[in-house]
Amino acid sequence: MAKRVIKSIGLVVKRNQPKALSIGQKLAQFIRSRRLSPIAENEIAASIGAEPVTREELAEQADFVIVLGGDGTLLGVARLTAARGTPILGINLGGLGFLTQVAVDEAQQAVDRVLKGDFEVDRRITLEVTVQRSTNDLRRMDRFVAVNDVVLNRGPTGRMLQLEVRANGEPFCTYRADGLIIATPTGSTAYALSAGGPIVFPTLGVVVLAPICPHTLSNRPIVLPDSFEIEVRVQVSDHDATMTVDGQESSMVGAEDAIRVKRGSHGVALVRSEHGYFEVWRNKLRWG
């Protein structure tokens, strides 16, 4: 790709993990040796030798972001940087990460490639989620952005949910289940995979709907075009549900609240690993 002008580099480091702090310190030194400015969140900036900022300021100022942690750490940053199209490089610290694909011993080499402009990015779709509350105030609408998935789960009572789903404006399905996962291709290897969903090639323009423990066994995961808007409503008044976005943001959803999910206006720019998707899948899923 054309060389991107990079002046400020954000380092997002998983807290309370000595290994991440150690690597962050080395990368900050490397960045400074290139006469560039490393910035990091206030809580860890001093310990790695970076300029302190808030996470929101990091997302606004950084021309390139390095994440030292797991997929969860990367997801939180990705939602904040999507609108700016900031390239994100994920360094894997040893866990099962599909987004943080670069190994620790490859970190400095990968950063150097990005600084030289010798890299490609994968643009992963996001989901825009709106919750229209069933109140007299029609202006009350909560908004979220998901990189992995939107999950509706049983509420505090633990009762099975009844969910009416419309797709592309047409009646699609009424689920009786413990919940429903609406996932991007990126999120197809997360919770949706545990619910029996398919692994989707990351750059495809689709969404996955995967019911969680459906009462009707014929309710199977399905793949739909990402051009469709998905609308979900909880049908029974005493069956409140919890909606969770990327496993990090949550909101209670009541009967007749309308949850609408569509492809986001902005995608997430992930620096492509030198390892292909198939190699990553083989290694992480131990396909041999």
KOLKOLMAR-505527 format. One record per residue: residue in three letters; x, y, z of N, C-alpha, C, O in turn. Coordinates in steps of 0.05 Angstrom, whole numbers, plus 5000, padded with zeros to 4 digits. Example, Ala and Ser with C-alpha at 12.3 -4.5 7.8 and 13.67 -1.06 7.14 Angstrom:
2
ALA526448865156524649105156526449345156528549345169SER525749555142527349795143525850015157526850235161
This chain:
288
MET501749765000500050005000501850255000504150235006ALA500650484993502150734994503050795022501650745042LYS505450905024506650955050504951155065504251375055ARG504251095089502651265107504551425124506451325135VAL503951685126505651855143505051795172502751835182ILE507051705187506751625215508551795232510951795228LYS507351945250508852105269508552015298510452015313SER506151945304505451865332504451575332502751505317ILE505651415350504951135351503851065379505051115399GLY501450955379500150885404500950605412500850415396LEU501650575437502150305449500050245469499750375490VAL498350045463496349955482497249695494497449495481VAL497749705520499049485534497149365555495949505571LYS496849105554495248965574496349015602498648945607ARG494749125619495749195645496248945663495148735658ASN497948985683498548775702499648515689499348295699GLN501048555666502348325654505248405648505748555629PRO507148315665509948395662511048355634512648525625LYS510348135621511348085594510548305575512148395559ALA508048385577507048605559508548865564509249005546LEU508948925590510449175597513249165587514349365577SER514548935589517348915580517548955550519349095541ILE515748825535515848865506515049145498516249265480GLY513149265513512349535508514749725511515049915496GLN516349685532518649855537520649835514521750035505LYS521149595504523049555482522049685457523549815442LEU519449665452518349785428518350085430518750225410ALA517850195453517950485457520750595452521050795439GLN522750445461525450525455526050515425527350695415PHE525150305412525550275384524150505369525350615350ILE521750575377520350795364521751055367522051215348ARG522751105391524251355396526851355379527751565370SER528151125376530551115359530051195330531851265315ARG527451175323526651255295525651535295524551625275ARG526151685317525351965320522352005316521452195304LEU520851815327517951825328517051835357518651765375SER514551905361513451935388511651705396509551665385PRO512451545417510751345427508851465449509751615466ILE506351395447504451495468502951245479502651045465ALA502151265504500851045517498951155538499151385545GLU497150985548495251065568496751145594498851045601ASN495451335608496751455632497751255652499851295664GLU496351035655496950845676499650695671500850605690ILE500450665646502850515640504950665625507150565620ALA504350915617506251065600508951095613511051045600ALA509151165639511651215652513350955653515750965650SER512050725657513450475661514650375635516550205636ILE513750465612514850375586516350595571517550555550GLY516250845582517651065570516251195547517451265527ALA513551225550511951355529510651605541510551645565GLU509551765523508152005531505351925541503951775527PRO504452035564501851955575499452095562499552335557VAL497451935555494952045545492651865555493151645565THR490151955551487951785557487551595533488651645512ARG485951385536485451205514484051355491484651305468GLU482251535498480851685477482751865462482651895437GLU484651995476486652165463488551995446489352075424LEU489251755455490851575439489551515413490751515392ALA486951455414485451385390485351615371485351575346GLU485251865381485052095364487752185353487852285330GLN489952135368492552245360494352045345495952125328ALA494051785351495951595339495451545310493151525301ASP497651545295497451475266497751175261497251085239PHE498451035282498950745280498750645309499850765327VAL497350425313496950315341498050035342497549865325ILE499649985363500749725369499349625394499249755415VAL498149385393496749265416498349035426498948845412LEU499049045452500448835465498548705485498148805507GLY497348485477495248355494493748155478494748055458GLY491348095487489747905473487748045455487748285451ASP485947875443483847985425482048185439481248385427GLY481448145465479748325480480948605482479548805479THR483548615487484948875488484749015461484249255460LEU485048865440484948985413482149085406481849295394LEU480148935414477349005407476649285418475349445405GLY477449335444476749585456477949825441476650035438VAL480449785431481750005416480550025388480150245378ALA479949795376478849795348476349955346475950095326ARG474549935366472050085364472550385365471050545352LEU474650475379475250755381476650865356476251105350THR478150705343479750805320478550755293479550845273ALA476350605292475150525266474550765248475150755224ALA473450975259472651205243475051345230474751455208ARG477451325242479851445230481351255212483151345198GLY480651005212481950815195484850765203486550695186THR485450795229488150765239489150475237487750305247PRO491450425225492350145224493050045252494150185269ILE492249795258492749675284494349425280493649255263LEU496549395295498149155295497849015321498449135342GLY496948765321496548615346498848425351499448255334ILE500148455374502248275382501148075402500148145423ASN501347815395500247605412502147535434504547485429LEU501147515458502747455482502547165491503347095513GLY501446995473501446715480498746575482498646335483GLY496546735483493946615485492846555458494246575438LEU490246475457488946405432487846665420485646745427GLY489346785402488547035390488347015360490246935347PHE485947095350485647095321486147375309486647405285LEU486047575326486547855318489347935323490648075306THR490447855346493247905352494947675341495447485355GLN495847705316496947475302500047485301501247275295VAL501247705308504147725306505447615332504647705354ALA507347435329508747325352510647525365511447715351VAL511247485390512947675405515647705391516647925389ASP516847485382519447505370519447635342521547685330GLU517047685331516747815306515948115309515648255289ALA515548195334514348465339515948695326514848845311GLN518548705333520148935323520348935293520249145280GLN520648705281520748685252518148775239518148915219ALA515848705252513248785241512849085243511849205225VAL513649195266513449485269515249635249514349835237ASP517649525244519449655225518249645197518549835182ARG516849425190515649415163513549625160513249755139VAL511949665181509849875180511050145177510150305161LEU513150205192514450465190515650525163515850755154LYS516450305149517550335122515350345101515850385077GLY512850305109510650295091510350035076508850015057ASP511849825085511749565072509749385086510449185099PHE507249455083505149285096502449325082502049515067GLU500749135087497949145077496049135101496849025122VAL493649235097491649215118489249065109488549075085ASP488048925127485448795122483348985134483549065158ARG481349045119479149215129476849035137475448925120ARG476549005163474448835174471949005179472049225189ILE469648885172467149035176466549055206467348895222THR465049265213463949295239460949285237459749285216LEU459649275260456749285261455849535277456949585299GLU453949685267452749905281450149805294448449685281VAL449949845320447749735335446149975348447350145361THR443549975343441950175356439750025372438649825363VAL439150135396436950025412434850245415435350435429GLN432650205402430450395404428650305427427350095426ARG428650465448427250395472424250425468423350615455SER422650245480419750255477418650435498417250355517THR419250695496418250895514416751105498416751105473ASN415551295512414151505498416051695485415351845466ASP418551705495420551885484421951735461423851585465LEU420951785436421951645413424851725406426151595390ARG425851935419428552025413430551865429432951885424ARG429651705448431551555465432551315449431151115445MET435051325441436251115425439151085433440651275433ASP439850845442442650785449444150665425443050515410ARG446650745422448250665399450850525408452050605428PHE451650325393454050175398455450105372454150105351VAL457950035374459449935351460749665359461949645381ALA460449465342461549205348463549125327463049165303VAL465749015335467748905317467348605314467548485292ASN466748465337466348175337463448105335462647975316ASP461848185355459148085356457348245374458248395391VAL454748205370452648305387451248055398450347885382VAL450948035424449847795436447447875454447648045471LEU445247735450442947755467442847505484442747285474ASN442847545511442847315529440547335548439247545551ARG439847115561437747105581438347315603440647365610GLY436247435614436547625635436847495662437347255664PRO436447645684436947545711435147305719435847145735THR432747295707430947075714431846805702431046595712GLY433546815682434546575670432546425652433046205644ARG430346555646428346425629429146435600430546615591MET428246235585428746225556427646465543425446555549LEU429046575524428146815509426446735486426846525474GLN424546905479423146885453423847135437423147365445LEU425147105415426247325399425047325371425247125357GLU423847545364422847565336424947715320425847935327VAL425747595298427847705281426847765253425547595241ARG427448005244426848085217429548135203431448245215ALA429748065177432148105162431448245135429648145121ASN432748465130432248615105429348695104428148715082GLY428148755127425348855128423248635127420848695129GLU424048375125422148165123422247975147424447945159PRO420047855155420047665177422047435171421947325149PHE423747375190425747175185425346925203425046705193CYS425346965229425146735247424346835275424947055283THR422946665289422346705318423946485333423246255332TYR425946575348427546395363426546365392425746565404ARG426446115402426146065430428845945438429445715431ALA430446095453433146005458434246155482432946335493ASP436646075491437946215512439046485503439646665519GLY439246515477440246775467440746755437440246555424LEU441946975426442546995398445147145394445447355407ILE446847055377449347185370449147285341448447135323ILE449747545337450047655311452947735308453847925321ALA454347605290457247635289458247715261457047655241THR460347875261461847935237463547695229463847505245PRO464747695205466647485198468947475218469947265225THR469847715228471947715248471047575274472547425286GLY468447615281467447495305466547205302465647075321SER466747095277465846825273467646625287466846395292THR470046705295471846525310471746575340473346475355ALA469746735349469446795377467046635388466846395384TYR465246775401462946645414461246485394460346265401ALA460946585370459246455350460346175344458845995338LEU462946145344464145885339463345685361462845455355SER463345775386462545605408459645515406458845305416ALA458045685393455145625390454645465364452345425357GLY456745355352456445185329456445335302455745215282GLY457145595302457145745278459545675260461445555270PRO459445765235461645705216463945895220463546125229ILE466345815212468645995210468446135183468345995162VAL468346395183467946555158470546695151471846805168PHE471246685125473646825116473347115124471347235118PRO475447235137475147495150474247725133473147915143THR474847715107474247955091471647935075471048105059LEU470147725080467547695067465547895078465647975101GLY463647975061461548165069459048025078456948035065VAL459147895101456847745111456647775142458547875154VAL454347695153454047675182452947395188451647275172VAL453647305212452847045222450747075244451147225262LEU448546935242446546915263446646635275446146435262ALA447446625301447746365314446046365340446746505359PRO443946205341442346185366443946035387445445855381ILE443546105412444845975434442845775447440745855458CYS443545525446441845315457438845345449437145385466PRO438245335423435545365414433745145423434544905424HIS431245215429429245005437428544825413428144585416THR428444945389427944795365430544725352432044895344LEU431144465350433744375340434244445311436544445302SER432144505296432544585268433444875265434144955243ASN433445025287434545295287437545285287438745255308ARG438745305263441645275260442845545253441445725244PRO445445585258446745825250446445875220446345685204ILE446246135212445846195184447546445177448146605194VAL448346455152449946675142448246845123446946745105LEU448247115128446647295112448447515101450547565112PRO447647645079449147865068449348095088447448155103ASP451648235089451948455108450448705099450448915112SER449148695075447448915066444748905080443249105079PHE444048685093441548665107441648805135443648775149GLU439548945142439249035169437748825185435648725176ILE438748755208437448555225436048695248437248865261GLU433548625252431948745274431148525293430048315284VAL431648565319430848355339429148485360429748705369ARG427048345368425348435390424848205410424347975401VAL424948265436424248075456421248065458419948275461GLN420047825456417147815453415547785479413147845479VAL416747685500415247635525415947855545418347905550SER413947975558414448215574416148155599417548335608ASP416047915610417647865635420347735628421647625647HIS421047725603423547595595425647805586426347815563ASP426447965605428448165597431048025589431647805598ALA432548155571435048045561437348235566436948475570THR439748125565442148285567443448295539444048075528MET443948525528445348555503448248625509448848805524THR450148475498452948515502454348565475453848415456VAL456048765474457548835449460448765454461748875471ASP461448585437464348505439465148405466467448405473GLY463148315482463748215509464648425528465748365549GLN464348685520465548905536463549115544463849245565GLU461549165528459449365535456749215536456249035520SER455149295555452649145558450349345564450749565574SER447949245559445549405563443249215567443049015553MET441449285586438949125589437049195567436849425559VAL435648995557433649025535431048915544430848685553GLY428949075543426348995551424548915528425248935505ALA422148825535420148735515419548965497419049195506GLU419548915471418849095450420949305445420549475427ASP423149315460425349475451426349365424426449125420ALA426949535406427849455379430849475377432049685379ILE432149245373435049235369435549215339434749015327ARG436949405327437449405299440449395294441949545306VAL441249205277444049165272444549175242443249045226LYS446449345234447149365205450149395203451549455222ARG451149375178454049405174454849695181453449885174GLY457049715195457949975204459050145181459850045160SER459050405185460050595165463050575162464150645141HIS464450485183467350475182468250195189467050055206GLY470350105176471549845181474049885199475050105203VAL475049665209477449655225479849575207479649375193ALA482049725208484349675192486449515208487849635225LEU486649265203488549095217490949045199490648955176VAL493349095210495749035194495848735189495748575208ARG496148665164496148385156498648245165500848345161SER498348015178500547855186501947725161500647695141GLU504447665164505847525142504947235141505447095121HIS503547145162502446875162499546885150497947055159GLY498946715131496246715119494146625138494746505159TYR491646675131489346595148489346295153488946215176PHE489946135132489745845136491845755156491345575172GLU494245875154496345805173495545875202495945715220VAL494346115205493346195231491246005242491345925265TRP489345935225487245745233488445475241487645355261ARG490245375225491445115230492845115257492644935273ASN494345335262495845345287494145385312494545255332LYS492245565310490645635333488445425339487745385362LEU487445295318485445095322486544815322485144615324ARG489244795318490644545319489544345299488944115306TRP489244435275488344265254490544085243489943895228GLY493044135250495243965242496344055215498243935205
